[in-house]
Amino acid sequence: MSRPSRKHIKDKTFELLISERKIKAKVEIIAGQISEDYKDKKPLLIAVLNGSFIFAADLFREISVPAEISFIRMASYEGTSSSGDIKQILGLSDNIFQRDIIIVEDIIDSGLTIEKILEHFEERGAKSLAVCTLLLKPQNLKNDVQVNYKGFEINNEFVIGYGLDYDGEGRNLKDVFQLPAD
């Protein structure tokens, strides 16, 4: 039984962008790259809540080297657009000094949030920093962010599913859906 190619959430209709099957395959590839790159290390994955929790969990289970995971929470979205005002809501309790850190994001849109996160971890003495994101909007970047591991490059449409939401709804969708451009 196939799933619908459209989802109606609140006042908007979203169209299928990336299937669950493609996401799973990409997660396995990224986990393999991380496992190879960190074969002699013990990375600490820092998942940025709320959106990355599903991606981070799936990714973490596929990594074959010893690793740890922790969470931070940042916010910069209001409705369907980035507010540009980045606020740290929940901090990190783990000691990251001289640790190999991989920041796990659901989506890098403007790059402003990941830039603030990287500054935060550099100031606290991380040994190394890498960025892993499921989705990247290269046309919307406002700074030069180095992404070490990425799933999919997408256009500048608003997306939901696989952890990403629209005003709290749609996170539980297994596929990624986009809001069509007007």
Contacts in CASP RR format, 6 or more apart in sequence:
PFRMAT RR
TARGET T0000
AUTHOR 0000-0000-0000
METHOD contacts of the structure
MODEL  1
MSRPSRKHIKDKTFELLISERKIKAKVEIIAGQISEDYKDKKPLLIAVLN
GSFIFAADLFREISVPAEISFIRMASYEGTSSSGDIKQILGLSDNIFQRD
IIIVEDIIDSGLTIEKILEHFEERGAKSLAVCTLLLKPQNLKNDVQVNYK
GFEINNEFVIGYGLDYDGEGRNLKDVFQLPAD
3 20 0 8 1.000
3 174 0 8 1.000
3 175 0 8 1.000
4 16 0 8 1.000
5 15 0 8 1.000
5 16 0 8 1.000
6 13 0 8 1.000
6 14 0 8 1.000
6 15 0 8 1.000
6 16 0 8 1.000
6 177 0 8 1.000
7 13 0 8 1.000
7 14 0 8 1.000
7 160 0 8 1.000
7 170 0 8 1.000
7 173 0 8 1.000
7 177 0 8 1.000
8 14 0 8 1.000
9 160 0 8 1.000
9 166 0 8 1.000
9 169 0 8 1.000
9 170 0 8 1.000
10 166 0 8 1.000
10 167 0 8 1.000
10 169 0 8 1.000
12 80 0 8 1.000
12 166 0 8 1.000
12 179 0 8 1.000
13 179 0 8 1.000
13 180 0 8 1.000
14 159 0 8 1.000
14 160 0 8 1.000
14 166 0 8 1.000
14 177 0 8 1.000
14 178 0 8 1.000
14 179 0 8 1.000
14 180 0 8 1.000
15 177 0 8 1.000
15 178 0 8 1.000
15 180 0 8 1.000
16 175 0 8 1.000
16 176 0 8 1.000
16 177 0 8 1.000
17 154 0 8 1.000
17 157 0 8 1.000
17 159 0 8 1.000
17 175 0 8 1.000
17 176 0 8 1.000
17 177 0 8 1.000
17 178 0 8 1.000
18 152 0 8 1.000
18 162 0 8 1.000
18 175 0 8 1.000
18 176 0 8 1.000
19 175 0 8 1.000
20 162 0 8 1.000
20 174 0 8 1.000
20 175 0 8 1.000
22 152 0 8 1.000
23 134 0 8 1.000
23 162 0 8 1.000
23 174 0 8 1.000
23 175 0 8 1.000
23 176 0 8 1.000
24 58 0 8 1.000
26 134 0 8 1.000
26 151 0 8 1.000
26 152 0 8 1.000
27 55 0 8 1.000
27 58 0 8 1.000
27 59 0 8 1.000
27 62 0 8 1.000
28 62 0 8 1.000
30 59 0 8 1.000
30 62 0 8 1.000
30 132 0 8 1.000
30 149 0 8 1.000
30 150 0 8 1.000
30 151 0 8 1.000
31 59 0 8 1.000
31 62 0 8 1.000
31 63 0 8 1.000
31 64 0 8 1.000
32 62 0 8 1.000
32 63 0 8 1.000
32 64 0 8 1.000
33 149 0 8 1.000
34 43 0 8 1.000
34 59 0 8 1.000
34 63 0 8 1.000
34 65 0 8 1.000
34 102 0 8 1.000
34 132 0 8 1.000
34 149 0 8 1.000
35 63 0 8 1.000
35 64 0 8 1.000
35 65 0 8 1.000
37 130 0 8 1.000
38 65 0 8 1.000
38 67 0 8 1.000
38 100 0 8 1.000
38 102 0 8 1.000
39 65 0 8 1.000
41 65 0 8 1.000
41 100 0 8 1.000
42 65 0 8 1.000
42 66 0 8 1.000
42 67 0 8 1.000
42 68 0 8 1.000
42 100 0 8 1.000
43 65 0 8 1.000
43 67 0 8 1.000
43 68 0 8 1.000
43 99 0 8 1.000
43 100 0 8 1.000
43 101 0 8 1.000
43 102 0 8 1.000
43 130 0 8 1.000
44 67 0 8 1.000
44 68 0 8 1.000
44 69 0 8 1.000
44 70 0 8 1.000
44 94 0 8 1.000
44 96 0 8 1.000
44 99 0 8 1.000
44 100 0 8 1.000
44 101 0 8 1.000
44 102 0 8 1.000
45 56 0 8 1.000
45 59 0 8 1.000
45 60 0 8 1.000
45 63 0 8 1.000
45 67 0 8 1.000
45 68 0 8 1.000
45 69 0 8 1.000
45 70 0 8 1.000
45 101 0 8 1.000
45 102 0 8 1.000
45 104 0 8 1.000
45 132 0 8 1.000
46 69 0 8 1.000
46 70 0 8 1.000
46 71 0 8 1.000
46 72 0 8 1.000
46 92 0 8 1.000
46 96 0 8 1.000
46 101 0 8 1.000
46 102 0 8 1.000
46 103 0 8 1.000
46 104 0 8 1.000
46 117 0 8 1.000
46 121 0 8 1.000
47 53 0 8 1.000
47 55 0 8 1.000
47 56 0 8 1.000
47 69 0 8 1.000
47 70 0 8 1.000
47 71 0 8 1.000
47 72 0 8 1.000
47 104 0 8 1.000
48 71 0 8 1.000
48 72 0 8 1.000
48 73 0 8 1.000
48 74 0 8 1.000
48 103 0 8 1.000
48 104 0 8 1.000
48 105 0 8 1.000
48 106 0 8 1.000
48 113 0 8 1.000
48 117 0 8 1.000
49 71 0 8 1.000
49 72 0 8 1.000
49 73 0 8 1.000
49 74 0 8 1.000
49 90 0 8 1.000
50 73 0 8 1.000
50 163 0 8 1.000
50 165 0 8 1.000
50 171 0 8 1.000
51 106 0 8 1.000
51 107 0 8 1.000
51 163 0 8 1.000
51 164 0 8 1.000
51 165 0 8 1.000
51 171 0 8 1.000
52 104 0 8 1.000
52 105 0 8 1.000
52 106 0 8 1.000
52 134 0 8 1.000
52 163 0 8 1.000
53 71 0 8 1.000
53 163 0 8 1.000
54 162 0 8 1.000
54 163 0 8 1.000
54 171 0 8 1.000
55 104 0 8 1.000
55 106 0 8 1.000
55 134 0 8 1.000
55 162 0 8 1.000
55 163 0 8 1.000
56 69 0 8 1.000
56 71 0 8 1.000
56 104 0 8 1.000
59 104 0 8 1.000
59 132 0 8 1.000
60 67 0 8 1.000
60 69 0 8 1.000
68 94 0 8 1.000
70 92 0 8 1.000
70 93 0 8 1.000
70 94 0 8 1.000
71 90 0 8 1.000
71 92 0 8 1.000
72 88 0 8 1.000
72 90 0 8 1.000
72 91 0 8 1.000
72 92 0 8 1.000
72 117 0 8 1.000
73 88 0 8 1.000
73 89 0 8 1.000
73 90 0 8 1.000
73 91 0 8 1.000
74 86 0 8 1.000
74 87 0 8 1.000
74 88 0 8 1.000
74 89 0 8 1.000
74 113 0 8 1.000
74 116 0 8 1.000
74 117 0 8 1.000
75 86 0 8 1.000
75 87 0 8 1.000
75 89 0 8 1.000
76 82 0 8 1.000
76 83 0 8 1.000
76 84 0 8 1.000
76 85 0 8 1.000
76 86 0 8 1.000
76 87 0 8 1.000
76 110 0 8 1.000
76 112 0 8 1.000
76 113 0 8 1.000
77 83 0 8 1.000
79 166 0 8 1.000
79 167 0 8 1.000
80 158 0 8 1.000
80 166 0 8 1.000
80 179 0 8 1.000
81 158 0 8 1.000
82 109 0 8 1.000
82 110 0 8 1.000
82 112 0 8 1.000
84 110 0 8 1.000
84 112 0 8 1.000
86 112 0 8 1.000
86 113 0 8 1.000
86 116 0 8 1.000
88 116 0 8 1.000
88 120 0 8 1.000
96 121 0 8 1.000
96 124 0 8 1.000
96 125 0 8 1.000
96 126 0 8 1.000
97 124 0 8 1.000
97 125 0 8 1.000
97 126 0 8 1.000
98 125 0 8 1.000
98 126 0 8 1.000
98 127 0 8 1.000
99 126 0 8 1.000
99 127 0 8 1.000
100 126 0 8 1.000
100 127 0 8 1.000
100 128 0 8 1.000
100 130 0 8 1.000
101 121 0 8 1.000
101 126 0 8 1.000
101 127 0 8 1.000
101 128 0 8 1.000
101 129 0 8 1.000
101 130 0 8 1.000
102 129 0 8 1.000
102 130 0 8 1.000
102 131 0 8 1.000
102 132 0 8 1.000
102 148 0 8 1.000
102 149 0 8 1.000
103 114 0 8 1.000
103 117 0 8 1.000
103 118 0 8 1.000
103 121 0 8 1.000
103 129 0 8 1.000
103 130 0 8 1.000
103 131 0 8 1.000
103 132 0 8 1.000
104 132 0 8 1.000
104 133 0 8 1.000
105 113 0 8 1.000
105 114 0 8 1.000
105 131 0 8 1.000
105 132 0 8 1.000
105 133 0 8 1.000
105 134 0 8 1.000
106 133 0 8 1.000
106 134 0 8 1.000
106 135 0 8 1.000
106 162 0 8 1.000
106 163 0 8 1.000
106 164 0 8 1.000
107 133 0 8 1.000
107 134 0 8 1.000
107 135 0 8 1.000
107 136 0 8 1.000
107 137 0 8 1.000
107 159 0 8 1.000
107 164 0 8 1.000
108 114 0 8 1.000
108 131 0 8 1.000
108 133 0 8 1.000
108 135 0 8 1.000
108 136 0 8 1.000
108 137 0 8 1.000
108 141 0 8 1.000
108 145 0 8 1.000
108 147 0 8 1.000
109 137 0 8 1.000
109 140 0 8 1.000
110 140 0 8 1.000
110 141 0 8 1.000
110 142 0 8 1.000
110 143 0 8 1.000
111 141 0 8 1.000
111 142 0 8 1.000
111 143 0 8 1.000
111 145 0 8 1.000
112 142 0 8 1.000
112 143 0 8 1.000
114 131 0 8 1.000
114 133 0 8 1.000
114 145 0 8 1.000
115 143 0 8 1.000
115 145 0 8 1.000
118 129 0 8 1.000
118 131 0 8 1.000
121 129 0 8 1.000
122 129 0 8 1.000
130 148 0 8 1.000
130 149 0 8 1.000
131 145 0 8 1.000
131 146 0 8 1.000
131 147 0 8 1.000
131 148 0 8 1.000
131 149 0 8 1.000
132 147 0 8 1.000
132 148 0 8 1.000
132 149 0 8 1.000
132 150 0 8 1.000
133 147 0 8 1.000
133 149 0 8 1.000
133 150 0 8 1.000
133 151 0 8 1.000
134 150 0 8 1.000
134 151 0 8 1.000
134 152 0 8 1.000
134 162 0 8 1.000
135 150 0 8 1.000
135 151 0 8 1.000
135 152 0 8 1.000
135 153 0 8 1.000
135 154 0 8 1.000
135 159 0 8 1.000
135 164 0 8 1.000
135 176 0 8 1.000
136 147 0 8 1.000
136 150 0 8 1.000
136 151 0 8 1.000
136 152 0 8 1.000
136 153 0 8 1.000
136 154 0 8 1.000
137 153 0 8 1.000
137 154 0 8 1.000
137 155 0 8 1.000
137 156 0 8 1.000
138 153 0 8 1.000
139 155 0 8 1.000
139 156 0 8 1.000
140 156 0 8 1.000
152 176 0 8 1.000
154 178 0 8 1.000
155 178 0 8 1.000
155 181 0 8 1.000
157 178 0 8 1.000
157 179 0 8 1.000
157 180 0 8 1.000
157 181 0 8 1.000
158 166 0 8 1.000
158 178 0 8 1.000
158 179 0 8 1.000
159 176 0 8 1.000
159 177 0 8 1.000
159 178 0 8 1.000
159 179 0 8 1.000
160 166 0 8 1.000
160 169 0 8 1.000
160 170 0 8 1.000
160 171 0 8 1.000
160 173 0 8 1.000
160 176 0 8 1.000
160 177 0 8 1.000
160 179 0 8 1.000
161 170 0 8 1.000
161 171 0 8 1.000
161 172 0 8 1.000
161 173 0 8 1.000
161 174 0 8 1.000
161 175 0 8 1.000
161 176 0 8 1.000
161 177 0 8 1.000
162 171 0 8 1.000
162 173 0 8 1.000
162 174 0 8 1.000
162 175 0 8 1.000
162 176 0 8 1.000
163 170 0 8 1.000
163 171 0 8 1.000
163 172 0 8 1.000
163 173 0 8 1.000
164 170 0 8 1.000
164 171 0 8 1.000
164 176 0 8 1.000
165 171 0 8 1.000
END
